[in-house]
Structures are given as C-alpha cells and as structure tokens.
Amino acid sequence: MKAVKVTSKGQITIPVEIRVARGIDERSYLEVTEDGDEIRLRKIVPARPLGEDDPLWGLVGVGDSGLSNVAVEHDRHLAAGEIERWRESS
C-alpha cells in the first residue's frame, strides 16, 4: 500500500511504479468512483478508432434499415459525446 498526500487543490500524485504498470500518463483519464468508504480510480480506455483496413467497414451499409441517413461516423459521434459528457461532469 502506498500513502499519498492530498494537496490544497484536492490533487494527489499517483506513484510512478503504479503509473508505469497501468500505462497512465499525462494524456490519461481516470474514472473516480465511491464504494462505501473507499475512493477508486480506474483508467478509462478509449475506444480504438477503426482503421481504414478494418473488416468491420465491409459491414457498413450491408443491412437494410430502411433509413437513408445512417452515418458512417456513428461510433465516432457517440464516442465524442461520451467524452464531452464526461468532461462536463468533472
């Protein structure tokens, strides 16, 4: 167990060995939750964007939904919305 001090701004420093082991760097986002009398941190792993050669692209447009306005960018828009929602709640 590592003990860390909380600053006057409510900040803590995550020990370097934990950051390295968990792949946490200055671009990482962490989810903060409460569980009883515990505060838990969990690294948020962003969805991996699809590459141009991803076979999933072959499925786009295969199904007939009857809609003509289904966007190829659907997942990207959902991910951007979730990131924005998360930032607003922080």
C-alpha positions in Angstrom: 0.0 0.0 0.0 1.2 3.5 -0.9 0.2 6.6 1.0 -0.2 9.9 -0.8 -0.9 13.4 0.4 -3.9 15.4 -0.9 -2.9 19.0 -1.9 -5.0 22.1 -1.1 -6.5 21.8 -4.6 -7.6 18.2 -3.9 -4.8 16.7 -6.1 -2.8 13.6 -5.4 0.3 12.1 -7.1 0.0 8.5 -8.2 3.3 6.7 -7.5 5.4 6.3 -10.6 5.6 2.5 -10.4 1.7 2.3 -10.4 1.5 4.8 -13.4 4.1 2.7 -15.3 2.4 -0.6 -14.5 -1.1 0.7 -15.5 0.1 2.7 -18.6 -1.1 6.0 -17.1 0.5 9.2 -18.5 -0.4 12.9 -18.8 -3.0 12.1 -21.5 -4.8 9.5 -19.5 -8.3 9.9 -18.0 -9.3 8.2 -14.8 -12.7 7.4 -13.6 -13.3 8.2 -9.9 -16.0 6.2 -8.0 -17.0 5.8 -4.4 -17.6 2.3 -3.0 -18.6 2.5 0.7 -15.8 4.4 2.4 -13.4 3.8 -0.5 -12.5 6.0 -3.4 -11.5 4.1 -6.5 -9.6 5.2 -9.6 -9.8 3.3 -12.9 -8.1 4.2 -16.1 -10.6 5.0 -18.9 -9.5 3.1 -22.0 -10.8 5.0 -25.1 -12.4 3.0 -27.9 -9.8 2.2 -30.6 -10.9 4.0 -33.7 -11.4 1.8 -36.7 -8.5 1.7 -39.2 -9.1 2.0 -42.9 -8.4 -1.7 -43.3 -10.7 -2.9 -40.5 -13.0 -5.6 -41.9 -15.9 -4.1 -40.0 -16.2 -1.4 -42.7 -17.3 -4.2 -45.0 -20.5 -4.4 -42.9 -21.4 -0.8 -43.2 -24.5 -0.5 -45.4 -25.0 -4.2 -45.7 -28.1 -4.3 -43.6 -31.3 -2.6 -44.9 -32.7 -0.5 -42.1 -34.9 1.5 -44.5 -33.1 4.6 -43.4 -31.1 6.7 -45.9 -29.3 8.9 -43.4 -27.3 6.4 -41.3 -23.9 7.9 -40.9 -20.6 6.0 -41.2 -19.3 8.3 -38.5 -21.9 7.0 -36.0 -19.5 5.4 -33.5 -17.2 8.4 -33.6 -20.1 10.8 -32.8 -21.1 8.5 -29.9 -17.6 8.5 -28.5 -17.2 12.2 -28.8 -20.5 12.7 -27.0 -19.4 10.4 -24.2 -16.1 12.3 -23.8 -17.9 15.6 -23.7 -20.4 14.3 -21.2 -17.5 13.0 -19.0 -15.7 16.4 -19.2 -18.8 18.3 -18.2 -19.3 16.1 -15.2 -15.7 16.6 -14.0 
